[in-house]
Each structure stands twice: as structure tokens, then as C-alpha cells.
Amino acid sequence: MSDTKPVDTFDELAPDPESPEGRKLLHKAIGASAIGNATEWFDYGVYAAASVYLTQAFFPGDYGTIGTMLGFAVSFVLRPLGGMVWGPIGDRIGRKSVLAMTILLISGATALIGLLPTHASIGIWAPILLILLRVVQGFSTGGEYGGAATFMAEYAPDNKRGKYGSFLEFGTLGGFCAGTAFVLFLQLGLSDSQMDQWGWRIPFLFALPLGLIGLYLRSQMDDTPVFQELEQEDEITGTPWTRFKDLMLHYWQPILIMFGMVIALNVANYTLLAYQPTYLQNTIGLTESSASVVNLIGQLAMMALIPFFGWWSDSTGRKPMWWGSLVGLFVLAIPLYWLMGQGFAWAIVGFVILGALYIPQLATISATFPAMFPTQVRYAGFAISYNVATAAFGGTAPLVNDAVVEGTGWSLFPAAYMMGACAIGMVALLFLKETAGCSIRGTEIPSKENDFRELQKRLAETKA
């Protein structure tokens, strides 16, 4: 709940992007939102880049790689439950309080992975403990990402929601790049035996100070102006269970639309970011350091493009961004995966182009998905729909890709899998309403029609 004194109007609560104070507050909101996302994805980046060392430490044997991918996928098992728990709570007591709890759980669980004994020390308990910590991460992430995106969207001005919201995803790739770069730096500075024995642990331990920084940033912020407005008008009533029932009964259509879009988004996301190091090493035959270089270059290129596409979506709209990305990936996935198999330099070219095609989706998440729900169920609607689809299709993508490639020898399967997901996303996109520039205040689903009715109401009040 907000600790500020009640004020009368939304305009007094919302930051003015034209004033120095307003810009400063928006920058703080960006930092508070993005740091948790960066911490979450720092872990994913480290886990993906250090997958070979994790296999040796926790899953020795013939099926070690699949065990490591299972360790990645299992963190998604409790993400839907996390969304169902944290989302309604965030819609009832506020976004800020939940985000403080989730970042502590994420960073703490990640740091503990760096302290785990190996399979050689405690046997089967080593992979069990690793999987349990990944489950804790998944449960907390179920509330983190939806809350951070909602927090950022509700702070941003309506006509700049794409621009400001894109920095949340900048944090996503920033965290992933930092994790990948950290492992690469250690690979270059330590011997193979040092990396095997203790070097891989260092990046996981680094997540704890990241989480504490994020907690501090979030503690300095008030809850969002959009949430505070409804709270002051006594529109936030009942219990978290009330919020959950309201969502399920009255907002099933945006849930289904978002579900389909997230399938496309996260099959591409986890194939390109999480599975790629394993694919480049095991399927294409690059060395560990070469695979890390390819991924790092591609991720840096994607980071550079994110703010541009977020800004562009404010004028062009979210749907054109998504159409361009989905169609581009559907048409070019197989040719670009074939290109990556032609050698190190071509792997860089292919991966960079795939990343550029994917970025229009990623850059507009925070502008598109929160605007699909009204304020009183926004956190829960985002968290539940996003995390169920991610758990079923996104988090399992590395495991599915690895199992099929290993079982069939078809090195282009990840491209075909991505194409199928894009086809589902295109069907869902047909039903999405364009909300670029629309207000996301109030208890109705945001739309241009609602904005027009609100404008007519204000004009009538002015005349009266």
C-alpha cells in the first residue's frame, strides 16, 4: 500500500515527463522495475552459459545435458502458481509490496545455487537441491515479471508507454548479457579445472548484491499513480481471492489472446537466449568460449535495438511491431538456422538477424500486455496468463529442442519449433485491440472507445 498522503486527482499523482522532477521519478521507476528483471535474467544467462559446468557438477552421466535442461525447465513449473498467488495479492495490496518480496526470493535462491555441494560430494541430493532452488526461483518469478511490467506501464505516460516500457526489457537482456559476459570473463581468466571446481559458482553468488540493490530502489518508490487513484476511490475492495475470481469470470478473452501471443514470444525467447549456447556447442560444434562470444554479440545487438522499437511503437502501434516480428521469424527461421551451421562468423550473422527479428515483440511487452486488462485485475491477468504460457511452452523450449535434436539429428528443429509458435501468435494477434496511446486508468479494459467516452464526459462536466 502507498505511504503517501491521499491526493485528489490522478494528475497530481502522475509524474510530469516534461518537468525535471517528473523525469527523475520516471527514471527511478524504470530502475526499480528493470533491476528485478535484470536479476532474474542474470540467473538465466549464467545458467545457460555455465550449462556445461552445471552438467558436470550436478548431472554426470550419459543424459547429463538433458538433466541440466530439465533443471532449467523445472524452474517454470511453479511460475503459474506464483502468478496465481502474487498477482491477485498485487492487485489487492499494491504492486510495490509484492515486488519487494519477489526480488529477495529470486536473488537469494540464485546465490544459494553458488553454494551447493556437487554430485560427487552428496550424490543424488545435489541435483535435487538444485531443482528445489530453481522451483523457488520460478515461484517468485511468477510474480516478479508481471508486477514489474505493470509497475512500469502504470507509471509511464500514455503516449510514451512503449518508450519507457522498453527499458524493462533492456534490463532483461542487460541481465542476460551480464550473466553471459561474467561466465566468458571467468573462462578467459581461469583454467578449465578452476572453472570446473569453483569458478562457475562466482556469478551465481553475485546475484545477492544485485537483489539488495533492487530492494533498495523499490523501497524508495511509491505505488503507481494508476493503482493509488483506484485505491483512493475505494475501487480496490475484497480479498485477493475476489480479484482472482473477477479475472477468471470476466476477462477470459484477453487471457486467451495473451496466452497465444506469449507462446510465440517465449518459444523464440528461450530458444534464442537460453538454449542457444548448448545448441552452438553440441550441435554446431563451437567451443564454449566461441559460443559465448556469438551469444554476447547477438544479445548486445538486441539491447541496442530495444529502445528504438519501443519508441517506434508509440507512433506506429504495437500490432505492426508484432506482425513484422512474427512474419519475419516464420519466413526466415530455417534459412538463418542453416546459416548459423556454416561456421563461427556465419553463426554471428544468423544469430544477430534472428535477434533483430525477435526484438519488436520483446521491446513492446510492457506496453502491450498490461494494457489488455483493467487496473483492478491487471497484475493478476498479466502474471497468470504470461506464466502459464511460459511454463508450458517457453521454459520447456530448451528441453524440447535438445531432446528432438539429440533424438533425430535434425539440427533445424529449433527453427521449425519457432515457426509453429509464431503461427499460433499470429492467430492470437488477429484478436488484439490496438492500445497505443490509450489510457490504462480505471476499471474498464483500455481502448480508444473508452478514452473517447471519458473525453466526452469531461467536456460535459466542463460545460456544466
C-alpha positions as CSV (number, residue, x, y, z in Angstrom):
1,M,0.0,0.0,0.0
2,S,1.2,3.5,-0.7
3,D,2.6,5.5,2.2
4,T,1.9,8.9,0.6
5,K,-0.9,11.2,1.7
6,P,-4.1,10.9,-0.4
7,V,-4.5,13.5,-3.1
8,D,-7.5,14.4,-5.2
9,T,-6.6,13.8,-8.8
10,F,-4.6,11.5,-10.9
11,D,-2.7,14.4,-12.4
12,E,-1.2,15.3,-9.0
13,L,-0.1,11.7,-8.6
14,A,1.4,11.0,-12.0
15,P,4.9,12.2,-12.9
16,D,5.1,15.0,-15.5
17,P,7.6,13.9,-18.1
18,E,8.2,17.5,-19.1
19,S,9.4,18.6,-15.7
20,P,12.8,17.7,-14.1
21,E,11.1,16.2,-11.1
22,G,8.8,14.1,-13.3
23,R,11.6,12.8,-15.4
24,K,13.6,11.9,-12.3
25,L,10.6,10.0,-10.9
26,L,10.2,8.1,-14.2
27,H,13.9,7.2,-14.3
28,K,13.6,5.9,-10.7
29,A,10.5,3.8,-11.8
30,I,12.5,2.4,-14.7
31,G,15.4,1.5,-12.4
32,A,13.1,-0.1,-9.8
33,S,11.3,-2.1,-12.4
34,A,14.2,-3.2,-14.5
35,I,16.6,-4.2,-11.7
36,G,14.5,-7.2,-10.6
37,N,14.1,-8.3,-14.2
38,A,17.8,-7.9,-14.8
39,T,18.5,-10.1,-11.7
40,E,16.1,-12.8,-12.8
41,W,17.7,-12.9,-16.3
42,F,21.2,-12.6,-14.9
43,D,20.5,-16.0,-13.4
44,Y,19.2,-17.4,-16.7
45,G,22.2,-16.0,-18.5
46,V,24.6,-17.6,-16.1
47,Y,22.7,-20.9,-16.1
48,A,22.7,-21.1,-19.9
49,A,26.4,-20.0,-20.3
50,A,27.5,-22.3,-17.4
51,S,25.4,-25.3,-18.5
52,V,28.4,-27.4,-19.3
53,Y,29.8,-26.9,-15.8
54,L,26.4,-27.5,-14.2
55,T,26.1,-30.7,-16.1
56,Q,29.5,-31.9,-14.7
57,A,28.7,-30.8,-11.2
58,F,25.1,-32.0,-10.8
59,F,24.2,-34.3,-13.7
60,P,27.2,-36.6,-14.6
61,G,26.4,-39.4,-17.0
62,D,25.0,-40.1,-20.4
63,Y,21.9,-37.9,-20.1
64,G,23.7,-35.0,-18.3
65,T,22.7,-32.3,-20.8
66,I,19.1,-33.3,-20.7
67,G,19.3,-33.2,-16.9
68,T,20.7,-29.6,-17.0
69,M,17.9,-28.6,-19.4
70,L,15.4,-30.2,-17.0
71,G,16.9,-28.1,-14.2
72,F,16.2,-25.0,-16.4
73,A,12.7,-26.1,-17.3
74,V,11.6,-27.2,-13.8
75,S,12.0,-23.6,-12.6
76,F,8.9,-22.8,-14.7
77,V,6.7,-25.5,-13.1
78,L,5.7,-23.2,-10.2
79,R,5.6,-20.0,-12.3
80,P,1.9,-20.3,-12.9
81,L,1.2,-20.9,-9.2
82,G,3.4,-17.9,-8.4
83,G,1.4,-15.8,-10.8
84,M,-1.9,-17.0,-9.2
85,V,-0.6,-16.2,-5.7
86,W,1.4,-13.0,-6.3
87,G,-0.8,-11.4,-9.0
88,P,-4.1,-11.1,-7.0
89,I,-2.1,-10.0,-4.0
90,G,-0.5,-7.3,-6.1
91,D,-4.0,-6.2,-7.3
92,R,-5.2,-6.0,-3.7
93,I,-2.4,-4.6,-1.6
94,G,-0.3,-2.9,-4.3
95,R,2.5,-3.6,-6.8
96,K,5.3,-2.2,-4.7
97,S,5.0,-4.6,-1.7
98,V,4.9,-7.7,-3.8
99,L,7.9,-6.7,-5.9
100,A,9.9,-6.2,-2.8
101,M,9.3,-9.8,-1.7
102,T,9.9,-11.4,-5.1
103,I,13.3,-9.8,-5.7
104,L,14.5,-11.1,-2.4
105,L,13.4,-14.6,-3.2
106,I,14.9,-14.6,-6.7
107,S,18.3,-13.2,-5.6
108,G,18.5,-15.4,-2.5
109,A,17.8,-18.6,-4.4
110,T,20.2,-17.8,-7.2
111,A,23.0,-17.1,-4.7
112,L,22.4,-20.4,-2.9
113,I,23.0,-22.3,-6.2
114,G,26.5,-21.0,-6.0
115,L,26.9,-22.6,-2.6
116,L,25.5,-26.1,-3.4
117,P,27.7,-29.2,-3.0
118,T,28.2,-31.2,-6.1
119,H,27.0,-34.7,-7.1
120,A,30.5,-36.0,-6.3
121,S,30.1,-34.8,-2.7
122,I,26.5,-35.7,-1.7
123,G,25.2,-37.8,-4.6
124,I,21.6,-37.5,-5.7
125,W,20.9,-34.7,-3.2
126,A,22.9,-32.3,-5.3
127,P,20.6,-32.2,-8.3
128,I,17.6,-32.4,-6.0
129,L,18.7,-29.3,-4.1
130,L,19.5,-27.5,-7.4
131,I,16.0,-28.3,-8.7
132,L,14.4,-27.1,-5.5
133,L,16.1,-23.8,-5.7
134,R,15.0,-23.5,-9.3
135,V,11.5,-24.1,-8.2
136,V,11.8,-21.2,-5.6
137,Q,13.0,-19.0,-8.4
138,G,10.1,-20.0,-10.6
139,F,7.5,-19.3,-7.9
140,S,9.0,-15.8,-7.2
141,T,9.4,-15.0,-10.9
142,G,5.7,-15.8,-11.3
143,G,5.1,-12.5,-9.5
144,E,8.2,-10.6,-10.4
145,Y,7.9,-10.1,-14.2
146,G,4.1,-9.3,-14.4
147,G,4.5,-6.9,-11.5
148,A,7.5,-5.1,-12.9
149,A,5.8,-4.7,-16.3
150,T,2.6,-3.5,-14.6
151,F,4.5,-1.1,-12.4
152,M,6.4,0.4,-15.4
153,A,3.3,0.7,-17.6
154,E,1.3,2.4,-14.8
155,Y,4.0,4.9,-14.2
156,A,4.7,5.8,-17.9
157,P,2.7,8.5,-19.7
158,D,0.2,7.0,-22.1
159,N,1.8,8.4,-25.2
160,K,5.3,7.2,-24.2
161,R,4.4,3.8,-22.7
162,G,6.4,2.0,-25.4
163,K,9.5,4.1,-24.9
164,Y,9.6,3.8,-21.2
165,G,8.3,0.2,-21.0
166,S,11.1,-0.9,-23.4
167,F,13.7,-0.3,-20.7
168,L,12.2,-3.1,-18.7
169,E,13.2,-5.5,-21.5
170,F,16.5,-3.6,-21.8
171,G,17.0,-4.9,-18.2
172,T,16.1,-8.4,-19.4
173,L,18.8,-8.5,-22.0
174,G,21.2,-6.5,-19.8
175,G,20.9,-9.1,-17.1
176,F,21.3,-12.0,-19.6
177,C,24.3,-10.3,-21.2
178,A,25.9,-9.6,-17.8
179,G,25.5,-13.3,-16.9
180,T,26.9,-14.5,-20.2
181,A,29.8,-11.9,-20.1
182,F,30.6,-12.9,-16.5
183,V,31.0,-16.5,-17.4
184,L,33.0,-15.7,-20.5
185,F,35.3,-13.4,-18.5
186,L,35.9,-16.2,-16.0
187,Q,36.5,-18.7,-18.8
188,L,39.2,-16.4,-20.2
189,G,40.8,-15.8,-16.9
190,L,40.7,-19.2,-15.2
191,S,41.9,-22.6,-16.2
192,D,39.4,-25.3,-17.2
193,S,40.0,-27.2,-14.0
194,Q,39.4,-24.0,-11.9
195,M,36.1,-23.3,-13.8
196,D,35.0,-26.9,-13.2
197,Q,35.9,-26.8,-9.5
198,W,34.8,-23.4,-8.3
199,G,34.8,-20.7,-11.0
200,W,31.2,-21.4,-12.2
201,R,29.9,-20.6,-8.7
202,I,31.0,-16.9,-8.6
203,P,28.4,-15.5,-11.0
204,F,25.6,-17.1,-9.0
205,L,26.8,-15.6,-5.8
206,F,26.8,-12.1,-7.5
207,A,23.0,-12.2,-7.7
208,L,22.7,-11.4,-3.9
209,P,24.1,-7.9,-4.1
210,L,22.1,-7.3,-7.2
211,G,18.9,-8.2,-5.4
212,L,19.8,-6.0,-2.4
213,I,20.3,-3.0,-4.8
214,G,16.9,-3.7,-6.4
215,L,15.2,-3.9,-3.0
216,Y,16.6,-0.5,-2.1
217,L,15.5,1.1,-5.3
218,R,12.0,-0.3,-4.9
219,S,11.7,0.8,-1.3
220,Q,12.3,4.4,-2.4
221,M,9.2,4.4,-4.7
222,D,5.5,4.9,-4.0
223,D,3.0,2.6,-5.6
224,T,1.8,3.5,-9.1
225,P,-0.4,6.6,-9.7
226,V,-2.9,4.3,-11.5
227,F,-3.2,2.0,-8.5
228,Q,-3.3,4.8,-6.0
229,E,-6.1,6.5,-7.8
230,L,-8.4,3.5,-7.6
231,E,-7.4,2.9,-4.1
232,Q,-8.3,6.4,-3.0
233,E,-11.7,6.0,-4.9
234,D,-12.3,2.7,-2.9
235,E,-12.4,0.7,-6.1
236,I,-9.9,-1.8,-4.7
237,T,-12.1,-4.0,-2.4
238,G,-12.5,-7.5,-1.3
239,T,-9.7,-10.1,-1.0
240,P,-7.0,-11.4,-3.4
241,W,-9.4,-14.3,-4.0
242,T,-12.1,-11.7,-5.1
243,R,-9.6,-10.3,-7.6
244,F,-8.8,-13.7,-8.9
245,K,-12.5,-14.7,-9.4
246,D,-13.2,-11.4,-11.1
247,L,-10.4,-12.0,-13.5
248,M,-11.4,-15.6,-14.4
249,L,-15.1,-14.7,-14.8
250,H,-15.0,-11.5,-16.7
251,Y,-11.7,-11.3,-18.5
252,W,-11.1,-14.7,-20.1
253,Q,-10.9,-13.3,-23.6
254,P,-7.8,-11.1,-23.1
255,I,-6.3,-14.1,-21.1
256,L,-6.6,-16.3,-24.2
257,I,-5.3,-13.7,-26.6
258,M,-2.3,-13.0,-24.4
259,F,-1.7,-16.8,-23.9
260,G,-1.3,-17.2,-27.7
261,M,1.0,-14.3,-28.1
262,V,3.2,-15.4,-25.2
263,I,3.6,-18.8,-26.8
264,A,5.2,-17.1,-29.8
265,L,7.2,-14.7,-27.7
266,N,8.7,-17.2,-25.3
267,V,9.4,-20.1,-27.6
268,A,11.5,-17.6,-29.6
269,N,12.9,-16.1,-26.4
270,Y,14.1,-19.2,-24.7
271,T,15.2,-20.8,-27.9
272,L,17.4,-17.8,-28.8
273,L,18.6,-16.9,-25.4
274,A,18.6,-20.0,-23.1
275,Y,19.1,-22.9,-25.5
276,Q,21.5,-21.2,-27.9
277,P,24.8,-21.8,-26.1
278,T,24.0,-25.5,-25.8
279,Y,22.9,-25.6,-29.5
280,L,26.1,-23.8,-30.7
281,Q,28.3,-26.2,-28.7
282,N,26.6,-29.5,-29.1
283,T,25.0,-29.2,-32.5
284,I,27.2,-26.8,-34.5
285,G,30.4,-27.7,-32.7
286,L,31.7,-24.3,-31.5
287,T,33.9,-24.2,-28.4
288,E,32.5,-22.9,-25.1
289,S,34.1,-19.5,-25.4
290,S,33.2,-19.1,-29.1
291,A,29.5,-19.9,-28.3
292,S,29.6,-17.3,-25.5
293,V,31.0,-14.7,-27.9
294,V,28.3,-15.4,-30.5
295,N,25.6,-15.1,-27.9
296,L,27.1,-12.0,-26.3
297,I,27.4,-10.2,-29.7
298,G,23.8,-11.1,-30.6
299,Q,22.4,-10.0,-27.2
300,L,24.3,-6.7,-27.3
301,A,22.8,-6.0,-30.8
302,M,19.3,-6.8,-29.4
303,M,19.8,-4.4,-26.5
304,A,20.8,-1.6,-28.8
305,L,17.5,-2.1,-30.8
306,I,15.1,-2.4,-27.9
307,P,14.7,1.4,-27.1
308,F,14.2,2.1,-30.8
309,F,11.4,-0.3,-31.3
310,G,9.7,0.7,-28.0
311,W,9.8,4.3,-29.1
312,W,8.6,3.5,-32.6
313,S,5.6,1.5,-31.3
314,D,4.3,4.7,-29.6
315,S,3.6,6.2,-33.0
316,T,3.2,3.1,-35.2
317,G,1.3,0.9,-32.8
318,R,2.0,-2.4,-31.0
319,K,0.3,-4.6,-33.6
320,P,2.5,-3.6,-36.6
321,M,5.6,-4.4,-34.4
322,W,4.3,-7.8,-33.6
323,W,3.2,-8.6,-37.2
324,G,6.6,-7.7,-38.6
325,S,8.4,-9.8,-36.0
326,L,6.1,-12.9,-36.3
327,V,6.1,-13.0,-40.0
328,G,9.8,-12.3,-40.3
329,L,10.7,-15.2,-37.9
330,F,8.2,-17.5,-39.6
331,V,9.8,-16.9,-43.0
332,L,13.5,-16.7,-42.1
333,A,14.0,-19.0,-39.1
334,I,15.0,-22.1,-41.2
335,P,17.4,-20.2,-43.6
336,L,19.0,-18.4,-40.6
337,Y,19.5,-21.6,-38.6
338,W,21.1,-23.2,-41.6
339,L,23.3,-20.2,-41.9
340,M,24.5,-20.5,-38.3
341,G,25.7,-24.0,-39.1
342,Q,28.2,-22.8,-41.7
343,G,30.8,-21.6,-39.2
344,F,31.6,-19.1,-36.4
345,A,31.3,-15.9,-38.4
346,W,28.1,-17.0,-40.1
347,A,26.7,-18.1,-36.6
348,I,27.2,-14.5,-35.5
349,V,25.4,-13.1,-38.6
350,G,22.5,-15.6,-38.3
351,F,22.0,-15.0,-34.6
352,V,22.1,-11.2,-34.9
353,I,19.5,-11.2,-37.6
354,L,17.2,-13.6,-35.7
355,G,17.6,-11.4,-32.6
356,A,16.7,-8.3,-34.6
357,L,13.5,-10.0,-35.9
358,Y,12.5,-11.0,-32.4
359,I,13.1,-7.7,-30.7
360,P,9.9,-5.9,-31.8
361,Q,8.0,-8.4,-29.7
362,L,10.3,-8.1,-26.7
363,A,10.5,-4.3,-26.8
364,T,6.7,-3.9,-26.6
365,I,5.8,-6.4,-23.9
366,S,5.4,-3.8,-21.1
367,A,3.3,-1.5,-23.4
368,T,1.1,-4.3,-24.9
369,F,0.2,-6.8,-22.2
370,P,-0.7,-4.6,-19.2
371,A,-3.0,-2.6,-21.4
372,M,-5.1,-5.7,-22.1
373,F,-6.6,-5.6,-18.6
374,P,-8.2,-3.0,-16.3
375,T,-6.3,-1.8,-13.2
376,Q,-8.1,-4.0,-10.6
377,V,-7.1,-7.3,-12.3
378,R,-4.1,-6.1,-14.3
379,Y,-1.3,-7.6,-12.2
380,A,-3.1,-11.0,-11.9
381,G,-4.2,-11.0,-15.6
382,F,-0.7,-10.4,-16.8
383,A,1.0,-12.7,-14.3
384,I,-1.3,-15.7,-14.7
385,S,-1.7,-15.7,-18.5
386,Y,2.0,-14.9,-19.1
387,N,3.3,-17.5,-16.7
388,V,1.0,-20.4,-17.7
389,A,2.0,-20.0,-21.3
390,T,5.7,-19.5,-20.4
391,A,5.7,-22.6,-18.2
392,A,4.0,-24.8,-20.9
393,F,5.9,-23.6,-23.9
394,G,8.7,-21.1,-23.1
395,G,10.6,-22.8,-20.2
396,T,10.3,-26.2,-21.8
397,A,11.7,-25.0,-25.2
398,P,15.4,-25.7,-24.4
399,L,14.5,-29.2,-23.2
400,V,12.2,-29.9,-26.2
401,N,14.8,-28.6,-28.7
402,D,17.6,-30.5,-27.1
403,A,15.7,-33.8,-26.9
404,V,14.4,-33.7,-30.5
405,V,17.8,-32.6,-32.0
406,E,19.6,-35.4,-30.0
407,G,16.9,-37.9,-30.8
408,T,16.5,-37.2,-34.5
409,G,19.7,-35.5,-35.6
410,W,17.7,-32.7,-37.3
411,S,19.7,-29.6,-36.5
412,L,17.0,-27.3,-37.9
413,F,14.3,-28.4,-35.5
414,P,14.6,-25.3,-33.3
415,A,13.7,-23.1,-36.3
416,A,10.7,-25.3,-37.1
417,Y,9.5,-25.2,-33.5
418,M,9.8,-21.4,-33.6
419,M,7.8,-21.2,-36.8
420,G,4.9,-23.2,-35.2
421,A,4.9,-20.9,-32.2
422,C,4.8,-17.8,-34.5
423,A,1.8,-19.3,-36.3
424,I,-0.1,-19.5,-33.0
425,G,0.9,-16.0,-32.2
426,M,-0.4,-14.7,-35.5
427,V,-3.8,-16.2,-34.8
428,A,-4.0,-14.6,-31.4
429,L,-2.8,-11.2,-32.8
430,L,-5.8,-11.1,-35.1
431,F,-8.0,-10.5,-31.9
432,L,-5.7,-8.0,-30.1
433,K,-7.0,-4.4,-29.8
434,E,-4.6,-1.7,-30.5
435,T,-4.0,0.4,-27.3
436,A,-1.0,2.6,-28.3
437,G,-1.7,6.0,-26.7
438,C,-4.7,4.8,-24.7
439,S,-5.2,5.5,-21.1
440,I,-4.8,2.4,-18.8
441,R,-6.6,4.1,-15.8
442,G,-9.9,2.9,-14.3
443,T,-11.8,-0.3,-14.1
444,E,-12.6,-0.8,-17.8
445,I,-10.4,-2.6,-20.4
446,P,-8.3,0.1,-22.0
447,S,-9.4,1.1,-25.5
448,K,-9.7,4.1,-27.8
449,E,-13.5,3.9,-27.3
450,N,-13.2,4.3,-23.6
451,D,-10.8,7.2,-24.0
452,F,-13.4,8.9,-26.3
453,R,-16.2,8.4,-23.7
454,E,-14.0,9.8,-20.9
455,L,-13.2,12.8,-23.0
456,Q,-16.9,13.4,-23.7
457,K,-17.6,13.1,-20.0
458,R,-15.0,15.7,-19.1
459,L,-16.2,18.1,-21.7
460,A,-19.8,17.8,-20.4
461,E,-18.5,18.4,-16.8
462,T,-16.6,21.4,-18.0
463,K,-19.7,22.9,-19.7
464,A,-21.8,22.2,-16.7
